[in-house]
Amino acid sequence: MPILTAFVLAGFVGYGAAWYFGFIQGNFALLLFVATVVTGLYWLAERLVFLPRRRAAADALQQQTHQRRAELAAQGITQVDQGDLAAARERVLAQPWWLDYTAGLFNVILIVFLLRSFVFEPFKIPSGSMIPTLLVGDLILVNKFTYGLKLPVIHTRLTQGKPVQRGDVVVFRYPPQPSVDYIKRVVGAPGDEVAYLNKQLTVNGQPVPHTAVTDFLNESTMEYYKQFDEQLGQKNHRIIIDERDSAFISGVFDFPYKENCRYSIEGVVCTVPQGHYFMMGDNRDDSLDSRFWGFVPDGNIVGKAFLVWMNFGDLKRIGSFN
């Protein structure tokens, strides 16, 4: 078992290293699931096999020690090496290293797996596509049960939950590469006609209201951008627009239901298919979103982002957001 366990642990380390150095595209949910199963099997084996064996060995040691001392006492020998029977028993009962690093971690890994799969999942904002709502380096929490519970890894829905609303900030599995998580704002629900023409968002023929506010300074580029308060559904949030960029959308992917979209020099008009959503970033001119790669299936929705729990560069960022 020690050799087998060493190979198992080496496999986990090798997978993590290959992911870290970019040799493979890792899947943390799958890795955590496998770790839970593997450590769970070791935990069961410890409870049912290995721990009873060690207890039996400790009891045998104790019985042999008492029997030896009784035999010596019967012969009139009282000055014997007493030793520390309790310490010897503890050494026999102690978990070997290969159980300590597997069965010993099962409870912690199981709790993390359940919390991450069904309650809250942490994410780090890697890009500026959601500026000014979310900044690069923000550590956020995602509610995994608002839109209904799903089984991890296979993503089978268990409960319905609340419907996804226009204006929600959601994390989802990126349709062209489902192993990658993206975060954007929902601007179109199933059946909606979404238009983004000349940098004006329109939903079902109604322009989405937006009001100019103080220009936004992007500290990463040290440039100012036009900033607006936008009212999308029940959500009031801020967006930024770079007036220097063209409204024309270049580099559009091929994607399912692309025939639902009409592209022009002014932008794009799309009818959202049933069971899908149209996503856009709040940094409207620096966001790779549904304008480029299409619609997000409902099954790809991971959860609703609702809280910045830490930003090590700016503690004032901590708090909820729209």
N, C-alpha and C positions, 0 to 999 in steps of 0.2 A: 504493500500500500504506500509506503513512503516514496518509492520510485514512481509509481503511477501518479501520485499527488504532485510530485515535482514536475512531471510532464504536463499535468493539467494547469498548474499555476504558470508554468512557462508559456503555455498556449495563450493564457489571458494576457500576460506581459507582452508577448510577441504581437498579439492583435492590437493592443494599445499603442505599442511603439510604431507599428506599421501605419496606424491611423494618424498618430501624432506627426510623423515625418512625411505624410502625404502619399504613401505607397498604396493605400486603399481608402475607400470612402466608408468610414465606420458607421455603425448603427448602434447608438448608445442604448436605446430601448431594448434591442435584441441582446446586447451584451449584458445588460442588467438582468434580463429574464433568464438567460443561460446561467449567470452567476447565482441567481436565486435557486434555480433547479439543482445545480451542482452542489452548492453548500447545503441545500435542503436534504439531498440524498446522504451526504456525509453526516448531517445532524441526526437523521433517522438511524443510520448505521451506528453512530455513537451511542444513541439511546438504547437501541435494541441489541447491539452486538458488543462493541468495544468497551463501553462502560461496565456492563455486567461482567465481562471477562476480567477487567481490572479489579472490580470489587471482589470477585471470586479469588483472584490472586492475592489481594490484600487480606482477605479473611483467612486464606490458607497460610500466609506468612504469620499472621497473628496466632493462629492455632498451633503452628509448628513451634513458634517461640515459647508459648505457654507450656507446650508439651515438653520441650527440651528443658526448661527451667524446673518443671515438676520432676522430671527424671533425675536431674542433678541434685535436687533437694532430697529425693528419696535415698540418694547415695551419701547424704551428709555434706554435700558440696553447696555451700551458700554464697561463697564469694565468686560470682560469675559476672561476665560482662553484661551489664543490664542494657546498655544501648538505649537509643531513643526509638521505641517501637512506634510512637505516634508519627515521628518524622519519616520513618521508613514506610509506614502505611501511606502517608501523603505522597511520597515519591512514586509509589506503585500506582496510586490513583490519578496522578497528574496526567493531563492530556499530552500526548506527543506533539511535536511541532506541526506535523501534517494534519492533525485534527484541529489544532489551535487556529490555523490559518484557513480552515474550511468550515467545519461545524461550529467553531467558536465565533465566526462572523455571520452566521446565518440569520440570527435575529435582527441585526443591524441592517443587513442587505434586504431582508424581507420588508422591514418598515419603510426603507427608502423606496423600494419597488412599489409598494402599495400607495404611498403618498404621491410619488411621481406619476403613477399610472391613473389614479382616480381622484386626487384632490388638487394639489398644486404642483406645477413644474417650473423650475427656474430657467431663464434664458438670459443671454447677454446680447445686447444690440450691437451687431458687427459693422453696420454701415449707416450712412446718413439719410436713407430713403424716407425715414419717418420724422426727420427734423421739420418743425420745431417741437413736435409732441414728445419725441424720444430722441435722445442724443447718443452718439457713439460712446459705448462704455457703460450705459445704463444697464443695471441688472434688474430684470423684471420678473414678476410672478404671473403665471397663466393659470386661470381657473379651468380645471379639467372636467367639471361636472355641470357647468351652466348650460351647455348645449346638449347634455346627455352623456352618460358614461359609455365608454367603449373599451373593449378588451385590448390590452397592450399587444403590440407586435402585429396581430392580425386585424385590428381596428374594427372588429365586429361591434355594432351598436347594441347596448344593453338597455338603455332607457332613452326616452325622447328628449327630455329637458326643454329648455326654452328655445324658440326659433332665433336664428341669427338675424340681427337687426342692421339696417343701414346705419353707418356711423360707428359700429363696433370696431375696435382694434383687435384683430385675431391673429393667432399663430396657426399656420397650416403647413402641410407637407407640399413642397413646391412641385407642381404637376409635372414639369419636364424631368425632375429628379427627386422622387418622393422620399429619398433618404435625407434630404436637406429640408430644414425648417425655415420658413419665411414669416415675416410679420408685416401686415399691411392693414389698411382700413377698408371695410366693406362699403362700397358705394352703389352696388347694384345687387338686388335680390332676384330670385328666379322669376322670369317673366318681365323684368324691367327692361326698358330701353334706355341705355346709358350713352350719352354723347359727351365727348370732350373735344370741343371745337374752339379754336382760337383761345385756348386756355380758360374756357368757361365750361364748368360741369353742369350738365342738364340731365335730369332723371324723369323719364316719362313725359317729356315735353316741357317740364317746369325747371327753369334755371335755379340752381341751388344758391340760396342767398349767401353773399359774402361781403364783408365790410373791411375796408382798408384800415390797418392799424400801423403802429410804429414799425419801421423797417427792422428786419432781423439781421443781427451780426452773426455770421457763421465763424466762430473762433478758429475752426480748423483751417479755413481758407482766408480768414480776415477780409471777407467780402460782405457787403450788405445786399439783402434780397427783399423784395416786396413781400409784406406779410399781411394776411387777411384772417379775419374771423369768419368761419364758414359754419352754416347751420345745416347739417345733414341729418334728416330725420329728427330725432330728439336730442342729438348730440351737437353741442357747440364746441368747435375745436379750431386750431389755427393751422394754416397752410402757408407755404412760401412758394413764390413763383419767380423764376429768373426770366425777366423780360428780354434778355439778350438771346435766349434760345428760341429756335423756330418751333411752331406748333406742329410741324410735320413729324410723324412718327416713323423713324427709320429702324431697320434691323428687326423687322417683325418675324417671329417664328412661325412655323407651321404648327397648328394645334387643332384639337377636336372642336367642331362647331365654328371653325373660322369663317364659314360661309354666313354666319350670323353677324359678321362685322363688315363695315364699309369704311375703307381708309381713303383719305384725301389729303390734299396739302394743308387743310385746316385742322386735321386731327382724325378722330375715329368715332363711329356710331356703332354700338353693338346691342343686340337683343340677347339677354341672358337666358340660357336654356334652363329648363326645369332641373332642379337638383344641383344647381351651380350658382356661383357668386362671382361678381366682378370686383376686383381689388385694386386699390391705388394707394400710393404712398403720399404722405402729407407734403413731402418735398417733391412737388409735382414735376419738376424738370430734371430730377436726379433720382428716379425710381424705376427699377425694372419690375413692371407689374403687369396686370391683365391687358394693358394696351399692347404689350409686346408678346406675351406668351399665353394669353387666353384665360379661360374661366377655371375657377377652383371648384372641383366636385365637393359636395357636402361631406363625403367620406374622408376627405383630406383635412377637414377642420380638426385642429388639435385642441384649441380652447380659446378663451377670451382673456386677453391681456388687461390687467387692471391696476397694477401697482409697480412703481419703481422702489425696490427695497434697498438698493444701495447703488451709489456711484462714488467710487473711491476718489475721483478727482473733484467732486462737487457734492458735498453732503446735503446741500439744499435741494437737490433733485429728488430726494426721498419723498414718496407720497403717491397718491392716486392721480390718475390723469383721465381726460376724456378722449 
